[in-house]
Each structure stands twice: as C-alpha cells, then as structure tokens.
C-alpha cells in the first residue's frame, strides 16, 4: 500500500467522508508509520480486531 493512498484515506477519515477504515494485519505497519508522522495523529484511534486487523476512527478531540 502506497503512502499517498494511505494519506488520502486518512484525510477522508479526518474530513468525515468516511467514518472508519479497516486495516488488515499485513497493512498495519505501513498505515501506522504514516499516521504517527501526521500532526493530528492523536486524533486517530485504532481498535484491535480479531486476527490482528485494526479498525481506525478519527475523533475531533485528541487523546492525551
């Protein structure tokens, strides 16, 4: 998965165009690497799913 595509999806999450983004176990590390580089990374929350997949959501309020 390319960084440009990941950024596009994360921007859609941030803008509210999509409410959540499902990431497979194989794609987790590349997606996480992009998220932690963003200024708003604390607004993203990842919810672990069975099998190592993650469901990402965006919140207007940053976690502490």
DAHU-V968058 format. One record per backbone hydrogen bond with DSSP energy under -1.0 kcal/mol. CO is the residue of the C=O (numbers start at 1). NH is the residue of the N-H. E is the energy in kcal/mol with one decimal. If there is no record, write none. Layout:
BEGIN
co: {CO	CO}
nh: {NH	NH}
e: {E	E}
END
This chain:
BEGIN
co: {2	3	4	5	6	7	8	9	10	11	12	12	21	23	27	28	29	30	31	32	35	38	40	41	42	43	45	47	49	53	54	55	56	57}
nh: {6	7	8	9	10	11	12	13	14	15	17	18	56	54	31	32	33	34	35	36	38	41	43	44	63	59	57	55	52	49	23	47	21	45}
e: {-2.1	-2.7	-2.1	-2.2	-2.6	-2.5	-1.9	-2.1	-2.5	-2.3	-1.5	-1.2	-3.2	-2.8	-2.0	-2.9	-2.5	-1.4	-2.4	-2.5	-1.5	-1.2	-2.3	-1.1	-2.3	-2.5	-2.2	-2.4	-1.6	-3.2	-3.4	-2.7	-2.2	-2.7}
END
